[in-house]
Amino acid sequence: MKQEKRVAESLERIREVIVNQQAALVEQAQDPRYKAMNGYDHEGSNSYHDDAKGGGGFAGSDPKKRRGVCT
């Protein structure tokens, strides 16, 4: 029981931090001085976009070779 209470309190603290962080990000996004200070435009174009073709993590497009399987 005691451990359950500690876990619940820890999760509540984590939740508080996340809510506060989200509120701060919204506030920063609305502040016109924020973009001028650091030169970062969150709404601007992104050179890192998802590729519609494949989602593999390896460079090659060859199918995986399996041992002991004849095709």
N, C-alpha and C positions, 0 to 999 in steps of 0.2 A: 504494500500500500504506500509506504513512504517513497519508494522509488517511482511509483506511478505519479505521485504528486510532484516530485522533482522534474520528471520528464515533461509533465504538463506545464509547469512553470517555465522550463527552458524553451519549450515550443512557443509559449506566449511571448517571451522576450524576443525570440527570433522573429515572430510575427510583427511585433512592435517596430523592430529595426527595419524590416522590409517596408512597412507602411510609411515610416518616416522617410526612408530613402526615396520612395516613389513620390511622396509629396515634395521633397526637395528637388527632384528632377523636374517635376511639373512646374515648380516655381522658377527654376533656372531657365526652362524653355520659354517661359513667358517674359523673362527679363531681357529687354533689348540690349542691355550692356553686356550680357553674358557672351553672345556671339562675337561682339567686338573685342572683348578681352582676350579670348583664346583663339579666335579665328576659326573655330570649328562650327560647321553648319550641319547639324544633324539631319536636316531635311534635304540636303543637297544630294547630288548624284553619288553613287557608291560604286567604286571600281571592283568591289568584291560582290558579285551577284551569283545567285544559284544557277548552275548549269542545268538546262532541261534534259540533257542527254543521259548522263550516268551519275550515280551517286557513290561509285566505288572509291575506296581510298587508295588504290594502287594505280600506277601510271598506265600499265599495259591494258589493252582491251581484249587480250587473249583469254579464252575461258580457262577455268582452273583445271589442271591436269590431275586426274585421279589415278592412284596406283591400283593395279589389279582389275581395272575395268576396261574391257575392250569395246571400242566403238566402231 
